[in-house]
Amino acid sequence: MQNDCSTSSGSTPSTPGRIRHRRRSNEVPTEVTKENGGRLLVNDRNKYKSMLIRAYSSVWMIGGFAFVIYMGHLYIWAMVVVIQIFMAKELFNLLRKAHEDRQLPGFRLLNWHFFFTAVLFVYGRILSQHLVNTVTSDQFLYKLVSGLVKYQMVICYFLYIAGFMWFILTLKKKMYKYQFGQYAWTHMILIVVFTQSSFTVANIFEGIFWFLLPASLIVINDIAAYIFGFFFGKTPLIKLSPKKTWEGFIGASFATVFSAFVARKQTEREGNYPMAKKARKQTEREGYYPVVKKLANIMGRFQWLTCPRKDLSTSWLSCDPDPMFKPEYYSLQGWFPWKEVSVLPVQWHALCFGLFASIIAPFGGFFASGFKRAFKVKDFGDSIPGHGGMTDRMDCQMVMAVFAYIYHQSFVKSQNHSVETILDQILRNLSFEEQHALYMKLGQVFLDRN
C-alpha cells in the first residue's frame, strides 16, 4: 500500500556516537517522501495486491471476532483486554530508545505496572456488581469478594503509589528528560487509549448487542470507505490521510447509516403486513398478538446478544425481550405497496449510532494519521498484514466506544433503581443485625397497609 506519511531524507547525525537504533519495521521509506502526499488509492499500481492481503486479513479477523461473540461476555471482555495490551505495547515502543533502555534495567516493567494497575482499577469498578452476584451463594467467598470490592480503590491507589515511588527511586543523572518523558507518555496512553476503550466493557454486560452494533458499524464504515475510495476515489478528503477521499467518505456514510437502520430488519420480517393482519383477526378471538409471540421466539435465538449479564458465569442467558426489541407497527397511506410496516424501536437508536460512526468516528482515524506523521511512521505496528498494527484498527473504535457508553447510559438504560440493585446494596453495606431490623420494619409496613 502507498505510504501514508513523509520523512526527512538523507540527514546525517552530527554526533555518530548517539545514533538511535529503533527496531521498527514500519519506517516510511525515503523514496516516497512528499509533503502531505502519496497517490490516491485509485491511482496506486499495487492496489489489487494490497486489496487481496487486506481482504485475507479481514476475513480472519471477522471470523475470529464472530467466534468470540459466540463464546460470550467473558470471552469478549478477555478479547478487549488482549487488544488493549497489544495497543499499549505498540505505543510504548513508539518512543522507546534502545540505548537509554539498556541503562535503565526494569524501566519497561514499570510501564506495565501502571498499565495493569489501571486494568484493576477500571475493570474492578465496572465488574464489581457482577463479581458479587457470582459468589452470592457462598457465604465465605461473598464476604471475601465484598471486602475486595469495598477496598478496591485503596488497593489500586497504593499500587499506583508503589509505582510512583519506584519511578522516583530509579531516576538517573543525565536520564531525567527521557524518564519523565516516558512517565508522561505512559499516563497519556492510559488516559487517551485505555480509558476510552474500557468504556465498551460496561456495555458488554448490558447486552452484547450494545457492544456488537457500534463495533460492527465502524467495521462497515471502514470497509465501505475503502471500497468506494478504491473504485471511485478522486477528490482528497484531508491532508493528514492523503488516501482518504470525499467519494469514500460519502459512500461509506450512506452505507453505514443504511446498514445501521436495516440491520435489525431481518429479525422482524415475520412481523410483515399479512402476518400482522392475521394477528389482528386472531386478536379479536384470543386477545393477544401471536405475531409478537412468534417474534419473541425468533428473537429467542438472539437472547445471547440482547439479555444483560448479571454475573460472571458463562451459562446461557434467558430473559424476556426488552420493549425496544419488540416491533411497533406504523400504518402507511398513499401509493406504498404495504399498508403497514413494523419497526423495532432499537432501530432508531441504531440510526444514531450509524450517523456517529460515519461522520464523527472517522476523525479518530485522522487523529491517528496526524500522530503517525508526527513520529514519521507509516503504521503503529505490523501485527496485522495489510492493516498495520492493532492501534491502526482501533483508532475509530475508541471514539465510538465512548459515544456508545454515554448514549446507552443517557438514552437507553433505565435510570430507575431495580430490586436487584437495592438488594445488592443492602447485602453489601448492612450488617446482619441491620438487615434483620430492615426486614422487621418492612414487615410492619406491609401489615399497616393491609
N, C-alpha and C positions, 0 to 999 in steps of 0.2 A: 504494500500500500504506500501511497505517496506520503512522505513525511509531513508532519503537521506543525513543525516549528523550525526555527532557524538557529544557527550558532555563529559565533565569531570564528573566522577562518584564519589559519596559519599563524597564530600568535605564539611566540616562544617565550616561556617564563624567563625573567631576568635572574632568578635565583634557582639554578638547577637542583640545588640540594633540597628544595622544598616542593618538588613536583608531587602532586597528589595523584594517587592511583585509586581509582574507583572501579570496582567490579560492576560495570553497568553495561549490559548488552544492548540497551536501547538508546545509546547516544545517537544524536542526529548526525548523519554523515555530512561532511563539509561540502560535498559537491552539490548539495541541494539547498545551499544557503540562499535565501531570497526573502527579502523583507516582507513580512505578513503573508508569505506566499507559499507556493505549491500549486500544482494544477488542480482543477476541479476533478472530481472522481469520474465524471463523464468523459474527460479527455485523457484519463490515465490508461496507458497502453497495457499495463499489467492488471487491469481491474478484474478481469474474469478469473485469473488465478487467485487474486486476493479474495474475490467473492466466494470461490469454492472453499478456500481454507476457512473463511469466516463462517460459511454455512455449515461446514462439518463440525466446527467447534460449537456452533449454536445448537445443533441437533443434540449433541452430547449434554450440553448444559441444560436444555429444556427437558430432556429425558430424565436426567438426574434430579432436576427440580421437581418434576411430576412425581417421581418415586418418593422423595422426601415428603411431599404434600400428602401422599397416600399413607405414609407411616404415621403421621400425626403431629400433634402440637409439640411434644418434647423434642422430636427429631428436627422440626423446623427451627425451634429455639437453638438446638445444637448447631444447625447449619448457619444460623445468623452469627453465632459466636465464632465459628471457624472462619467465616467471611471476614469478620472484624479482625481476627488475628492476622490473616493474610494482608488486609489493608494496612494494619499497624506496622507489619514487617516491611512492606513496600515504602511506607512513608518514613519510618525510622531510618531506612537505608538511603533515603533521598539526600540527607545532609551528613551522612556518615563519611568520615575521613579515616582511612586505614592507618595512616601514620600516627594520628592522635590517639586512635583507639588502642593501638599497641602499647601506648604509655599509660593507659587507664584500664588495667585489668578489672573486669567485673562491672564496668560502666554500662555496657549494654544490658546487663541483668537488671540494673536499676530502672531502666526504661520499662521493662516488662513487669517489674514490681509495681510501678504506678499503674500500668495497664490493668493488671489483674485485681488491684485494689479497686479500681473504677468498676470492673466487672462485678465484684462482690457487692459494691455499694448500690449500683444502679439496678442490677437484677435482684438483689436482696429486697429492695423496696418494692419492685414490681411483683415479685413472686411470693412475697411473704404470706399473703392470704391463701394462695393455692397450697403452699407448703404446710400450713397449719391444718387445712382441710384434709390433706393427705394422711396425716397421722392422728386424726381426731379419735379414732377408736382405741389407740394405745395410750394409756394414761402417762406412762413414763416418757415416751417419745414426745407426747404432746407438751409436757412441761419443759422438756429439753429444747424442743423447737421454738416454743413460745419464748423461752429465755433468750435464745439466739436472735429471734426476731426483735425482741424488746431492746437488746443491747447491740444490734447490728450496726447502728450508726456509730456507736462508741468504738466498736472493734475496727471499723473502717477508718475512723479518724486516727486512731493510734497506729494503724498500719501506714497511713499516709505520713504521720509524724516520723515514724521509723525511717521511711524512705527519704524524708526531708533531712533528717539527721545524717543518714547515710551519705546523701549528696554533699552536705557540708564537710563531712569528715574526709571525703575523697578529693576535695579541691586541691589542685596542684599549681604551683607557681608557673607562670607563663602559659597555663592552660585554662585560665579563668574564662576568657571570652568564649572559647569552644564549649566548655562545660555549661556555662549559663545559657548559651545558645541552644544546646541540646535540651536543657531543662525546660526552657520556654517552648521549644518545638514539641516536646513530649506532651505538655499540657495543652497546646493548641490541637494536637491530634485527638486527645481525649475529649476536648470540648466540641470541636467542629465536626469530627468524624464519628467517634464512638458514641457520644451522647445522642447525636441526631439519629443514627441508625438504630439505637436501642429503643427508640420510641415504638418501633414496629412490633417489638415483642409483646408490649401491652395489648396491642390489637389482636395478636395471635390468639390469646386466651379469651378474648371477647368473641371469637369465632374466626376460623381460618379464612373465611370469606373476606374479612376486613384486612387481612394481610395479602391474600392472593389477588384480589381485584386491583389494588394500587400497583403492586409489583408487576402484574401482567400488563397493565396499561402502559407502564414505562417500557416494557419489552416490545409491545406492539408499536409504540411510537418510535422506538429506536429502529426496529426492523423496517417500518414503513418509510421513515426518513431516509434510510439507506437505499431502499429500493427506488423511491421516487427520485432521489438525488442521483442514483446510479444511471437511470434511464432518461431522466428529463432535466437534470440539474444544469442550469446555465448561469444563474444570477447569484453571485456570492452573497451570503447572509451576513456574516460578521468576520472581521479580520482575525479575531482570536482563533477561529476554526475555519481556515480557508476552504476546506472541503464541504462545509455546510452551505446549502443553497436555499433560496426562498422557495423553489419548487419542492424540495424535500420537506421543508418546514411546513408549508401549507398543506401539501398532500398528506403528510403524517398527522397533522391536526385533524383533518376530516376523517381519516381512517381511525384515529384513536377515539374521537367523540362518537362516531358511528358504532365502533366495537363496544364502547362503554355502555351505550344505551341498549343495544340489541343483544349483548352477550347473555343476558338473563332471559331473553325472549324464548329461546328454545325450551327452557324448562317449564314453560307455561302454555305451550301450544295445545295441550289437551283442553285448555280453557278457551277454545275458539268459539265463534259465534254459534254454530249449530249445536255444540255441546251445551253452551250456556243457555240457549233457548230450550233445549230438552230439560236442562236442570230446572229452569223456571217452572215448566209444566209439572215436573215431579215435585217441586217445592210446594205447589198448591195442594198436592195429595199427602206429602210426607213431612212437610215443614222444614226441610233443610236443602242445601245445595250439594248434591253428590259431586258436582264438578270440583268444588272446593275440597271435598274429601279426597277425590281422586288426585287432585293436585298435591295434597298433603302426602299421599302415598308416593307420588313421583318424587317430591322433594325429600321424602324419607331416604332416598338414595344419597342425597347430598347433606344429610344432617351432620355428617362428619365435617362439613365446611361451615354450616350455619350455627350449630349449637355452641354455646360458650363452654369452656373447660374450667371447672371449679377447683380441680385438684391437679396433682402432678402424676396421675396414673396414665396408663396407655390403653385403658379399656375403651370399648366402643361407646359412642355417645348416642343418647336418645333424648329428644325433647320435643315439645310442641313447637311448630313453626312460629317464628316471630311474625306479628301482623304485617311487617314490611315485606315478608316473603309470601304473602297471600295476595292473589290478584284483586285489583279493583277494576270494575267494568265501566266503560265510557261509551255512551251512545253517539253514533255518527249520523249526521244529516247530509243530504245532498247526493252527489254523484259517486260517493265512495262505494266500492263493491261490498264492503262489510257494513252491517248495521250496528255492530258493536265490537269494540276491541277491549282487551284486558291488558293492563299494565301493572307490573309489580311496583309498589312504592319504592323499593330499593333501586329501581332503575333511575329514578330522579336523582338519588344520591350518586349513583354511578356516573350520571351525566356530569355532575360537578367534578368528580374525580377525573373524568376524561378531559374536561376543559383545563384543569390544572396540569395534568400530565402532558398535554400537548402544547400549552402556552408558557407556563411558568417553569416547570421542572427542567426543560432543556437548558435553562440558564445555569443549572448546576454543572452541566457539561461544559458550557462556555467558561465558567469559573475555573474548572479543572484544566481546560485548554490554556487559559492565561497563566495558571500556576505552572504548568509544564514548560511554557515558554520562558517563564522567569528563571527556571532552573536548567533550561536548554536540554530537555529530554523529550523524546518522542512519545514514550509511554511510561507509566509508573512502574511497570514490570513486564515480564514476558511469560507469565504463567498460563495464559490462555491464548493459543495460537490464533492469529488474525484479529484479536481483540486487545491485546496488551496485557496489563495486569488486572488484578481484582478491583483495584480502585478505579480503573478506567471504565469498568462495567457498572460501578455502584455510585458514580457521582450524582446522577439524576435520582437514583433510588433514595439517597439520603434526604434530599429535599422533599421528595414525595412522602417519605416515612413520617416526617414531622407534620406535614399537612394532614395526612390520613389520621394521625393520632388526635390532633387538635379538632379536626372536623368530626370525628367519631364522638369525642367527649362532649363537643358543643351541640351537635345537631342530631345525633343518633342515640347515644346512650341515655337511658332514663336517669334523671337526677334524683329520683326518689330512693330512699333507703329501703332495701329489701329485708325480708325476715332473716335471710342468711347473714347479711351484713351486721344487723343488730345483734343476732345471736353470737356471732363471732366476737364482737366487741365485749359482750357480757362474759363469754368464756375466757377471753384473754386478759381482761382488765379487772375482773371482780374475783375476790376470794370465794371459797366455798360458802362461808357464812353469809357474805353479801349476796351471793346468788340465791341462797335459801331465803333470805329476807325479801329479795325481789319476787321470788316465787310466791311467797305468802301474801305479799301486797297485791300482786296481780290476781291471785285467787279472791282476795277480799273485794277488789274492784269488780270482778265478774259477779260475785254474789250480790253486791249492791245494785248492779244494773238489772239483775233478774228480779 
